[in-house]
Amino acid sequence: MKMMTVTELKEKIQKKEKIVIVDCREPYEWNQGHIPKSILIAYTKIQSEFKKAGPPKEEIVIYCQSGTRSISACFTFLQNGYDKVCHLEGGLDKWIASSGEIVREKK
């Protein structure tokens, strides 16, 4: 499993590189704020819903709040034939600390 820094992810987003960003937190956490253009696949459903991220050839970056759940989620993808899987180092906490943009769901 590869690690990706917040800076590297920001560069990929800025360059509009094709990448799938997966937030593996729970829906209530997602609603409080998430990385733009990320998709939600809750950690509790990752085993059954990992295919929502697209085909195994896609480059995927997975994050959670601090980095614990996303490491486990990465292994689910790797065990199912995805080989371009990255763990976002420090998760959303580090993203926010680096002034990363956050999208909040409207109620």
VOTI-142487 format. One record per residue: x, y, z of N, C-alpha, C in turn. Coordinates in steps of 0.05 Angstrom, whole numbers, plus 32768, in hexadecimal, padded with zeros to 4 digits. Example, Ala and Ser with C-alpha at 12.3 -4.5 7.8 and 13.67 -1.06 7.14 Angstrom:
nc1 8108; nc2 7F8E; nc3 809C; cac1 80F6; cac2 7FA6; cac3 809C; cc1 8108; cc2 7FBE; cc3 809C $
nc1 8101; nc2 7FD3; nc3 808E; cac1 8111; cac2 7FEB; cac3 808F; cc1 8102; cc2 8001; cc3 809D $
//
This chain:
nc1 8011; nc2 7FE8; nc3 8000; cac1 8000; cac2 8000; cac3 8000; cc1 8012; cc2 8019; cc3 8000 $
nc1 800B; nc2 802C; nc3 7FEF; cac1 801A; cac2 8044; cac3 7FED; cc1 800D; cc2 8059; cc3 8000 $
nc1 801E; nc2 806C; nc3 8008; cac1 8014; cac2 8083; cac3 8017; cc1 8015; cc2 809B; cc3 8005 $
nc1 8001; nc2 80AD; nc3 8009; cac1 8001; cac2 80C6; cac3 7FFA; cc1 7FFE; cc2 80DD; cc3 800E $
nc1 800E; nc2 80F2; nc3 800A; cac1 800C; cac2 8109; cac3 801C; cc1 7FF6; cc2 811B; cc3 8013 $
nc1 7FED; nc2 812C; nc3 8024; cac1 7FD9; cac2 8140; cac3 801E; cc1 7FE2; cc2 8152; cc3 8007 $
nc1 7FFC; nc2 8159; nc3 8007; cac1 8007; cac2 816A; cac3 7FF2; cc1 8005; cc2 815C; cc3 7FD7 $
nc1 800C; nc2 8142; nc3 7FD6; cac1 800B; cac2 8132; cac3 7FBD; cc1 7FEE; cc2 8131; cc3 7FB3 $
nc1 7FDB; nc2 812D; nc3 7FC5; cac1 7FBF; cac2 812B; cac3 7FBC; cc1 7FB6; cc2 8146; cc3 7FB2 $
nc1 7FBD; nc2 815C; nc3 7FBF; cac1 7FB5; cac2 8176; cac3 7FB5; cc1 7FC0; cc2 817B; cc3 7F99 $
nc1 7FD9; nc2 8173; nc3 7F94; cac1 7FE5; cac2 8176; cac3 7F7A; cc1 7FD6; cc2 8166; cc3 7F65 $
nc1 7FCE; nc2 814E; nc3 7F6B; cac1 7FBF; cac2 813D; cac3 7F58; cc1 7FA4; cc2 814A; cc3 7F52 $
nc1 7F97; nc2 8154; nc3 7F66; cac1 7F7D; cac2 8161; cac3 7F62; cc1 7F81; cc2 817A; cc3 7F51 $
nc1 7F95; nc2 818A; nc3 7F57; cac1 7F9A; cac2 81A3; cac3 7F48; cc1 7FA0; cc2 819D; cc3 7F2B $
nc1 7FAF; nc2 8187; nc3 7F26; cac1 7FB6; cac2 817F; cac3 7F0A; cc1 7F9F; cc2 8170; cc3 7EFC $
nc1 7F8A; nc2 816C; nc3 7F0B; cac1 7F72; cac2 815E; cac3 7F00; cc1 7F79; cc2 8142; cc3 7EF7 $
nc1 7F8B; nc2 8135; nc3 7F06; cac1 7F92; cac2 8119; cac3 7F00; cc1 7F7B; cc2 8107; cc3 7F06 $
nc1 7F79; nc2 80F1; nc3 7EF8; cac1 7F63; cac2 80DF; cac3 7EFD; cc1 7F69; cc2 80CF; cc3 7F16 $
nc1 7F59; nc2 80D3; nc3 7F2A; cac1 7F5D; cac2 80C6; cac3 7F44; cc1 7F42; cc2 80C4; cc3 7F52 $
nc1 7F3E; nc2 80AE; nc3 7F60; cac1 7F26; cac2 80AA; cac3 7F6F; cc1 7F2D; cc2 80AE; cc3 7F8D $
nc1 7F1F; nc2 80C1; nc3 7F99; cac1 7F24; cac2 80C7; cac3 7FB5; cc1 7F0D; cc2 80BA; cc3 7FC6 $
nc1 7F14; nc2 80A8; nc3 7FD7; cac1 7EFF; cac2 809A; cac3 7FE7; cc1 7F01; cc2 80A2; cc3 8004 $
nc1 7EEB; nc2 80AC; nc3 800E; cac1 7EE8; cac2 80B2; cac3 802B; cc1 7EDB; cc2 809A; cc3 8037 $
nc1 7EE9; nc2 808D; nc3 804A; cac1 7EDE; cac2 8075; cac3 8056; cc1 7ED2; cc2 807A; cc3 8072 $
nc1 7ECC; nc2 8093; nc3 8078; cac1 7EBF; cac2 8099; cac3 8092; cc1 7EA2; cc2 8093; cc3 8090 $
nc1 7E93; nc2 8098; nc3 80A5; cac1 7E77; cac2 8093; cac3 80A6; cc1 7E67; cc2 80AB; cc3 809A $
nc1 7E4E; nc2 80A6; nc3 8091; cac1 7E3F; cac2 80BC; cac3 8084; cc1 7E3D; cc2 80D5; cc3 8095 $
nc1 7E39; nc2 80D3; nc3 80AF; cac1 7E37; cac2 80EB; cac3 80BF; cc1 7E51; cc2 80FB; cc3 80BF $
nc1 7E68; nc2 80EE; nc3 80BD; cac1 7E82; cac2 80FB; cac3 80BC; cc1 7E85; cc2 8109; cc3 80A1 $
nc1 7E7D; nc2 80FA; nc3 808C; cac1 7E7E; cac2 8105; cac3 8070; cc1 7E6E; cc2 811F; cc3 806E $
nc1 7E56; nc2 811F; nc3 807B; cac1 7E45; cac2 8137; cac3 807A; cc1 7E52; cc2 814F; cc3 8087 $
nc1 7E63; nc2 814A; nc3 809B; cac1 7E70; cac2 8160; cac3 80A9; cc1 7E87; cc2 816C; cc3 8099 $
nc1 7E90; nc2 815E; nc3 8085; cac1 7EA5; cac2 8169; cac3 8073; cc1 7EB7; cc2 8154; cc3 8068 $
nc1 7EBC; nc2 8157; nc3 804D; cac1 7ECD; cac2 8143; cac3 8040; cc1 7EDD; cc2 8151; cc3 8029 $
nc1 7EF0; nc2 8143; nc3 801F; cac1 7F01; cac2 814D; cac3 800A; cc1 7EF1; cc2 814F; cc3 7FF0 $
nc1 7EF3; nc2 8165; nc3 7FE2; cac1 7EE3; cac2 8168; cac3 7FC9; cc1 7EE8; cc2 8151; cc3 7FB6 $
nc1 7ED2; nc2 8149; nc3 7FA8; cac1 7ED2; cac2 8134; cac3 7F94; cc1 7ED8; cc2 8118; cc3 7F9F $
nc1 7ED7; nc2 8115; nc3 7FBA; cac1 7EDB; cac2 80FB; cac3 7FC5; cc1 7EC0; cc2 80ED; cc3 7FC5 $
nc1 7EC1; nc2 80D2; nc3 7FC6; cac1 7EA8; cac2 80C2; cac3 7FC8; cc1 7EA8; cc2 80B5; cc3 7FE3 $
nc1 7E91; nc2 80B0; nc3 7FED; cac1 7E8E; cac2 80A3; cac3 8008; cc1 7E89; cc2 8085; cc3 8004 $
nc1 7E9B; nc2 8076; nc3 8010; cac1 7E96; cac2 8059; cac3 8013; cc1 7E9D; cc2 8053; cc3 8030 $
nc1 7E89; nc2 8053; nc3 8041; cac1 7E8D; cac2 8050; cac3 805E; cc1 7E9D; cc2 8038; cc3 8065 $
nc1 7EAF; nc2 803A; nc3 8078; cac1 7EC0; cac2 8024; cac3 8081; cc1 7EB0; cc2 800B; cc3 8088 $
nc1 7E99; nc2 8010; nc3 8094; cac1 7E88; cac2 7FF9; cac3 809C; cc1 7E7C; cc2 7FEA; cc3 8084 $
nc1 7E7D; nc2 7FF6; nc3 806C; cac1 7E72; cac2 7FEA; cac3 8054; cc1 7E87; cc2 7FE5; cc3 803F $
nc1 7EA0; nc2 7FEA; nc3 8046; cac1 7EB6; cac2 7FE8; cac3 8031; cc1 7EB8; cc2 7FCD; cc3 8025 $
nc1 7EB4; nc2 7FB8; nc3 8034; cac1 7EB6; cac2 7F9C; cac3 802A; cc1 7EA2; cc2 7F97; cc3 8014 $
nc1 7E8A; nc2 7FA2; nc3 8016; cac1 7E75; cac2 7F9D; cac3 8002; cc1 7E73; cc2 7FB3; cc3 7FED $
nc1 7E7E; nc2 7FCA; nc3 7FF1; cac1 7E79; cac2 7FE1; cac3 7FDF; cc1 7E93; cc2 7FEC; cc3 7FD2 $
nc1 7EAA; nc2 7FDF; nc3 7FD5; cac1 7EC3; cac2 7FE9; cac3 7FCA; cc1 7EC1; cc2 7FEE; cc3 7FAC $
nc1 7EB1; nc2 7FDF; nc3 7F9E; cac1 7EAF; cac2 7FE2; cac3 7F81; cc1 7EA4; cc2 7FFD; cc3 7F78 $
nc1 7E98; nc2 800C; nc3 7F8B; cac1 7E8E; cac2 8027; cac3 7F84; cc1 7EA5; cc2 8039; cc3 7F7C $
nc1 7EBD; nc2 8032; nc3 7F83; cac1 7ED5; cac2 8043; cac3 7F7C; cc1 7EDD; cc2 8040; cc3 7F5F $
nc1 7ED1; nc2 802D; nc3 7F51; cac1 7ED7; cac2 8028; cac3 7F35; cc1 7EE8; cc2 8010; cc3 7F31 $
nc1 7EF1; nc2 800C; nc3 7F18; cac1 7F01; cac2 7FF4; cac3 7F12; cc1 7F1C; cc2 7FF3; cc3 7F20 $
nc1 7F28; nc2 7FDC; nc3 7F23; cac1 7F42; cac2 7FD9; cac3 7F30; cc1 7F59; cc2 7FE8; cc3 7F24 $
nc1 7F57; nc2 7FF1; nc3 7F0B; cac1 7F6D; cac2 8000; cac3 7EFF; cc1 7F6E; cc2 801D; cc3 7F08 $
nc1 7F59; nc2 8027; nc3 7F15; cac1 7F58; cac2 8043; cac3 7F1E; cc1 7F6C; cc2 8048; cc3 7F35 $
nc1 7F77; nc2 8060; nc3 7F35; cac1 7F88; cac2 8069; cac3 7F4C; cc1 7F75; cc2 8072; cc3 7F62 $
nc1 7F78; nc2 8067; nc3 7F7A; cac1 7F65; cac2 806D; cac3 7F90; cc1 7F75; cc2 8077; cc3 7FA8 $
nc1 7F6B; nc2 808C; nc3 7FB3; cac1 7F76; cac2 8097; cac3 7FCC; cc1 7F60; cc2 8095; cc3 7FE1 $
nc1 7F66; nc2 8088; nc3 7FF8; cac1 7F52; cac2 8083; cac3 800C; cc1 7F5A; cc2 8093; cc3 8025 $
nc1 7F46; nc2 80A0; nc3 8031; cac1 7F4B; cac2 80AE; cac3 804A; cc1 7F34; cc2 80AB; cc3 805E $
nc1 7F3A; nc2 80B0; nc3 8077; cac1 7F26; cac2 80B1; cac3 808C; cc1 7F2D; cc2 80CA; cc3 809D $
nc1 7F26; nc2 80CA; nc3 80B6; cac1 7F2B; cac2 80E2; cac3 80C6; cc1 7F49; cc2 80E6; cc3 80CC $
nc1 7F55; nc2 80D0; nc3 80D6; cac1 7F71; cac2 80D3; cac3 80DE; cc1 7F84; cc2 80BF; cc3 80D0 $
nc1 7F79; nc2 80AB; nc3 80C4; cac1 7F8B; cac2 8098; cac3 80B5; cc1 7F88; cc2 807B; cc3 80BE $
nc1 7F79; nc2 8075; nc3 80D3; cac1 7F78; cac2 805A; cac3 80DD; cc1 7F65; cc2 8049; cc3 80CC $
nc1 7F4D; nc2 8051; nc3 80C8; cac1 7F39; cac2 8041; cac3 80B9; cc1 7F42; cc2 803E; cc3 809C $
nc1 7F4E; nc2 8053; nc3 8091; cac1 7F55; cac2 8053; cac3 8075; cc1 7F6B; cc2 803F; cc3 806F $
nc1 7F7D; nc2 803A; nc3 8081; cac1 7F91; cac2 8025; cac3 807D; cc1 7F84; cc2 800A; cc3 807A $
nc1 7F71; nc2 8003; nc3 808B; cac1 7F62; cac2 7FEA; cac3 8088; cc1 7F52; cc2 7FE9; cc3 806E $
nc1 7F46; nc2 8000; nc3 8067; cac1 7F37; cac2 8001; cac3 804E; cc1 7F49; cc2 7FFC; cc3 8036 $
nc1 7F61; nc2 8006; nc3 8037; cac1 7F74; cac2 8001; cac3 8021; cc1 7F78; cc2 7FE4; cc3 801C $
nc1 7F7B; nc2 7FD5; nc3 8032; cac1 7F7F; cac2 7FB8; cac3 802F; cc1 7F68; cc2 7FAA; cc3 8022 $
nc1 7F4F; nc2 7FB3; nc3 8027; cac1 7F38; cac2 7FA8; cac3 8019; cc1 7F3B; cc2 7FAB; cc3 7FFB $
nc1 7F42; nc2 7FC3; nc3 7FF2; cac1 7F46; cac2 7FC8; cac3 7FD6; cc1 7F5D; cc2 7FB7; cc3 7FCA $
nc1 7F73; nc2 7FB5; nc3 7FD9; cac1 7F8A; cac2 7FA6; cac3 7FCF; cc1 7F83; cc2 7F88; cc3 7FCD $
nc1 7F74; nc2 7F7E; nc3 7FE0; cac1 7F6B; cac2 7F61; cac3 7FE0; cc1 7F58; cc2 7F5B; cc3 7FC9 $
nc1 7F4C; nc2 7F70; nc3 7FBE; cac1 7F38; cac2 7F6C; cac3 7FA8; cc1 7F43; cc2 7F75; cc3 7F8D $
nc1 7F5D; nc2 7F75; nc3 7F8A; cac1 7F69; cac2 7F7A; cac3 7F70; cc1 7F70; cc2 7F96; cc3 7F69 $
nc1 7F6C; nc2 7FA9; nc3 7F7A; cac1 7F74; cac2 7FC5; cac3 7F75; cc1 7F91; cc2 7FC8; cc3 7F7C $
nc1 7FA1; nc2 7FD2; nc3 7F6A; cac1 7FBE; cac2 7FD4; cac3 7F70; cc1 7FC8; cc2 7FF1; cc3 7F71 $
nc1 7FB7; nc2 8004; nc3 7F6A; cac1 7FBF; cac2 8021; cac3 7F6B; cc1 7FB0; cc2 802E; cc3 7F83 $
nc1 7FB5; nc2 8023; nc3 7F9A; cac1 7FA7; cac2 802C; cac3 7FB2; cc1 7FBA; cc2 803C; cc3 7FC4 $
nc1 7FB2; nc2 8054; nc3 7FCC; cac1 7FC2; cac2 8064; cac3 7FDE; cc1 7FB3; cc2 806C; cc3 7FF7 $
nc1 7FC1; nc2 806D; nc3 800C; cac1 7FB6; cac2 8076; cac3 8026; cc1 7FBE; cc2 8093; cc3 8029 $
nc1 7FAA; nc2 80A5; nc3 802F; cac1 7FB0; cac2 80C1; cac3 8034; cc1 7FBB; cc2 80C4; cc3 8050 $
nc1 7FD4; nc2 80CB; nc3 8051; cac1 7FE3; cac2 80CE; cac3 806A; cc1 7FD6; cc2 80E3; cc3 807C $
nc1 7FCD; nc2 80DC; nc3 8094; cac1 7FC2; cac2 80EF; cac3 80A6; cc1 7FA4; cc2 80F5; cc3 80A3 $
nc1 7F99; nc2 80EA; nc3 808D; cac1 7F7C; cac2 80EC; cac3 8089; cc1 7F72; cc2 8109; cc3 8087 $
nc1 7F58; nc2 810B; nc3 808D; cac1 7F4B; cac2 8125; cac3 808A; cc1 7F56; cc2 813A; cc3 809E $
nc1 7F5F; nc2 8130; nc3 80B5; cac1 7F6B; cac2 8142; cac3 80C9; cc1 7F83; cc2 8151; cc3 80BD $
nc1 7F94; nc2 8143; nc3 80AF; cac1 7FAC; cac2 814F; cac3 80A3; cc1 7FA4; cc2 8161; cc3 808B $
nc1 7F8F; nc2 8158; nc3 807C; cac1 7F85; cac2 8168; cac3 8066; cc1 7F7B; cc2 8183; cc3 8070 $
nc1 7F6C; nc2 8183; nc3 8086; cac1 7F61; cac2 819C; cac3 8091; cc1 7F78; cc2 81AD; cc3 809C $
nc1 7F8B; nc2 81A0; nc3 80AA; cac1 7FA2; cac2 81AF; cac3 80B5; cc1 7FB3; cc2 81BD; cc3 809F $
nc1 7FB2; nc2 81B2; nc3 8087; cac1 7FC1; cac2 81BE; cac3 8071; cc1 7FB0; cc2 81D2; cc3 8061 $
nc1 7F99; nc2 81DA; nc3 806C; cac1 7F86; cac2 81ED; cac3 805F; cc1 7F79; cc2 81E1; cc3 8046 $
nc1 7F76; nc2 81C6; nc3 8046; cac1 7F69; cac2 81BA; cac3 802F; cc1 7F4B; cc2 81C1; cc3 802F $
nc1 7F40; nc2 81C3; nc3 8017; cac1 7F24; cac2 81CA; cac3 8014; cc1 7F12; cc2 81B4; cc3 801E $
nc1 7EFC; nc2 81BB; nc3 802A; cac1 7EE8; cac2 81A9; cac3 8035; cc1 7ECD; cc2 81AF; cc3 8029 $
nc1 7EBE; nc2 819A; nc3 8022; cac1 7EA3; cac2 819C; cac3 8019; cc1 7E91; cc2 8192; cc3 802F $
nc1 7E7C; nc2 81A2; nc3 8035; cac1 7E69; cac2 8199; cac3 8049; cc1 7E4E; cc2 8195; cc3 803C $
nc1 7E40; nc2 8180; nc3 8043; cac1 7E27; cac2 8179; cac3 8038; cc1 7E12; cc2 818E; cc3 8041 $
nc1 7E01; nc2 8197; nc3 802F; cac1 7DEC; cac2 81AA; cac3 8036; cc1 7DD4; cc2 819A; cc3 8041 $
nc1 7DC8; nc2 81A6; nc3 8055; cac1 7DB1; cac2 8198; cac3 8062; cc1 7D97; cc2 81A2; cc3 8056 $
//
